[in-house]
Amino acid sequence: MTYLSNEIFNIRRRSITGIWLRHALAFVRYWKFVMTWVLVEPVIVLVAVGFGIGKLVNAVDGADSYAEFVTPGLIMGSAMFHALFETSWNAYNRIENDVYETALTAPITVVEVTLGDVLWAVTRSIMTTIGVASVAVAFGWLDGWLAFGILIPAAMVGVLFGTMGFLFSAIAPHTTFLTIVFTLIATPLYFFSGSFFPLSTLPDWVEPIAWLMPLTPGVHIARGFALGHLDITHLWAAVYMIGLTIVMWPLVIYLLKRRLVK
């Protein structure tokens, strides 16, 4: 705990920026391939669900159409996958290829490394949010001005799942473990966090569990912005996301330090 306190009080912005720039340059190098996941895949899902299921379902939970209801959920789901992938799968590869160990030989700390990575995870979340939201605005499923508000929960989802991803990359023995993370954790969160249907339709014993899932508050806040219906529940959702991040952060630093610092 003393170690963590010392690093927090001595955080250097240039070190965090350096890590972020390293990832940004790598992204620019392979952007044509990465953009298929950043934009193409979520847009295909959005259009398929909006025009497909949207033709079968009437207005849902305050939205004029199913497409309007599902759009913020799909956007937050995409933001989650990008942030989680960046600090789990990509971070694991950087650990295995000694990228972090090399960085730590410079005047940089484990806290600064993680902050740089989480900042890049947030950037990835915002990139996919802007891309998918732009398509949704073009189809009339999202109001242009309200779309700007969705960037707030997108950034919060990026921070939360960017932090969470390190919990897995720091302990993963191999990449197969990370595949299980996406199968058993990310996918259930995507489908049971209110992205595709109101949580009130779930069985009484399942609904409280769904509300506690870390993606649920992000979807709830995004839908509040998208539909223009914000109340005190959205504030509590934001507090819950911040609380989860604060709780996970010391454990992330401990696990990464144990793996990286020999």
Residue pairs with C-beta under 8 A, 6 or more apart in sequence:
1 250
3 257
4 111
4 250
4 253
4 254
7 109
7 110
7 111
7 112
7 253
8 111
10 109
11 109
11 111
11 112
11 115
12 107
12 108
12 112
15 107
15 108
15 109
15 112
15 116
16 112
16 115
16 116
16 119
17 116
18 108
18 116
19 103
19 108
19 112
19 113
19 115
19 116
19 117
19 119
19 120
20 116
20 119
20 120
20 123
22 116
23 86
23 116
23 117
23 120
24 120
24 123
27 34
37 82
38 82
38 124
38 127
38 128
38 131
39 128
39 131
39 132
42 74
42 75
42 77
42 78
42 128
42 131
42 132
43 131
43 132
43 135
45 74
46 70
46 71
46 74
46 132
46 135
46 136
47 135
47 139
49 67
49 70
49 74
49 196
50 66
50 67
50 70
50 71
50 139
50 141
51 67
53 66
53 70
54 65
54 66
54 67
54 70
56 66
57 66
58 65
58 66
59 65
59 66
59 69
60 66
60 69
60 197
60 198
61 69
61 198
61 200
62 69
62 227
62 229
63 69
63 227
65 141
67 139
67 141
68 141
68 142
68 226
68 227
69 223
70 195
70 196
71 133
71 136
71 141
71 142
71 226
72 142
72 150
72 219
72 222
72 223
72 225
72 226
73 193
73 194
73 195
73 196
73 219
73 222
73 223
74 132
74 195
75 128
75 129
75 132
75 133
75 136
75 150
75 154
75 222
76 153
76 154
76 157
76 193
76 195
76 215
76 218
76 219
76 222
77 190
77 193
77 195
77 215
77 219
78 128
78 129
78 132
79 125
79 126
79 128
79 129
79 154
79 157
79 158
79 161
79 218
80 125
80 157
80 161
80 186
80 189
80 190
80 215
80 218
81 182
81 186
81 190
82 121
82 124
82 125
82 127
82 128
82 158
83 121
83 122
83 124
83 125
83 157
83 158
83 159
83 160
83 161
83 162
83 165
84 121
84 161
84 162
84 164
84 165
84 181
84 182
84 186
85 165
85 182
86 117
86 120
86 121
86 124
86 162
86 165
87 117
87 118
87 121
87 161
87 162
87 163
87 164
87 165
87 166
87 169
88 165
88 166
88 168
88 169
88 172
88 178
88 181
89 169
89 175
89 178
91 117
91 165
91 166
91 169
92 168
92 169
92 172
92 175
92 178
94 100
95 169
95 170
95 259
95 260
100 113
100 256
100 260
101 260
103 113
104 110
104 113
104 260
104 261
110 253
110 256
110 257
110 260
110 261
111 253
113 256
114 163
114 166
114 252
114 253
114 256
117 162
117 166
118 158
118 159
118 162
118 163
120 162
121 158
121 159
121 161
121 162
121 165
122 155
122 158
122 159
122 162
123 158
124 158
125 154
125 155
125 157
125 158
125 161
125 162
126 151
126 154
126 155
126 158
129 150
129 151
129 154
130 151
133 142
133 147
133 150
134 147
136 142
136 147
137 143
137 144
137 147
142 150
142 226
143 226
143 228
146 225
146 226
146 227
146 228
147 226
149 225
149 226
150 222
150 225
150 226
152 221
152 225
153 217
153 218
153 219
153 221
153 222
153 225
153 238
154 218
154 222
156 218
156 221
156 238
156 241
156 242
157 215
157 218
157 241
159 245
160 214
160 218
160 241
160 244
160 245
161 214
161 215
163 245
163 248
163 249
163 252
164 214
164 248
166 252
166 255
166 256
167 248
167 251
167 252
167 255
168 177
168 178
168 181
169 178
170 252
170 255
170 256
170 258
170 259
171 255
171 259
172 178
189 213
189 214
189 215
190 215
192 202
192 206
192 210
192 213
193 210
193 213
193 215
193 216
193 218
193 219
194 210
194 216
194 219
194 220
194 223
195 215
195 219
199 207
199 210
199 211
199 216
200 207
202 210
210 216
214 241
214 244
216 237
217 237
217 238
217 240
217 241
218 237
218 241
220 233
220 234
220 237
221 234
221 237
221 238
224 230
224 231
224 234
